[in-house]
């Protein structure tokens, strides 16, 4: 089974995955990217007005095979009190 590495780029800067995990399909890769992005968002985004999370997936040959990006932004729509 092929091994894939999930490199994370977020507010803490880049973090290179040195361990990876064996996954059998593109669907499993997408599920893992989503799980990682949501875990980071849950830990880092509460109380923040903006956030960016990117995950770049490499195969065991070091080639980037896909990526996912999550962007979070709060926009206040306050109106002047009359």
C-alpha positions in Angstrom: 0.0 0.0 0.0 1.4 3.4 -0.9 2.5 5.9 1.8 1.5 9.5 1.8 2.8 12.5 3.7 0.6 15.4 4.8 2.6 18.7 5.1 0.7 21.4 6.9 0.9 25.2 6.4 -1.0 27.3 8.9 -0.6 30.2 11.3 2.3 28.4 12.9 4.2 28.1 9.6 5.0 25.0 7.6 5.2 21.6 9.3 6.6 18.7 7.3 5.2 15.2 7.9 8.1 12.8 8.4 6.0 9.7 9.2 3.2 9.6 6.7 0.5 6.9 6.5 -0.5 4.1 4.2 -3.7 4.8 2.3 -5.3 2.6 -0.3 -7.3 5.2 -2.4 -7.7 8.8 -3.4 -10.9 8.9 -1.3 -9.0 7.8 1.8 -6.4 10.6 1.1 -9.3 13.2 0.8 -10.8 11.9 4.1 -7.5 12.3 5.9 -6.9 15.8 4.5 -10.4 16.8 5.7 -9.9 15.3 9.1 -6.6 17.1 9.6 -7.9 20.4 8.4 -11.0 20.2 10.7 -8.8 19.2 13.7 -6.6 22.2 13.1 -9.5 24.5 12.6 -11.2 23.3 15.8 -8.0 23.9 17.8 -6.8 27.2 16.2 -9.7 29.2 14.8 -12.0 29.8 17.8 -11.7 33.4 18.7 -9.8 34.3 15.5 -11.2 36.6 12.8 -9.1 35.0 10.1 -7.3 31.8 9.4 -5.7 29.8 6.6 -4.9 26.1 6.6 -3.3 24.3 3.7 -2.4 20.7 3.5 0.0 19.4 0.7 0.1 15.7 0.2 3.3 14.0 -1.1 3.7 10.4 -2.2 6.6 8.2 -1.0 8.7 9.5 -4.0 8.3 13.1 -2.7 6.0 14.2 -5.5 3.1 16.4 -4.5 -0.1 14.6 -5.5 -2.8 17.0 -4.2 -3.6 19.7 -1.7 -6.5 21.2 0.1 -7.0 24.7 1.5 -9.3 26.0 4.2 -9.9 29.7 4.6 -11.8 31.3 7.5 -12.8 35.0 7.7 -15.2 36.8 10.0 -16.9 40.0 8.7 -18.6 42.2 11.1 -21.8 43.9 9.8 -22.5 46.3 12.7 -24.8 49.2 12.0 -24.5 52.5 13.7 -26.9 52.8 16.6 -29.7 55.3 16.0 
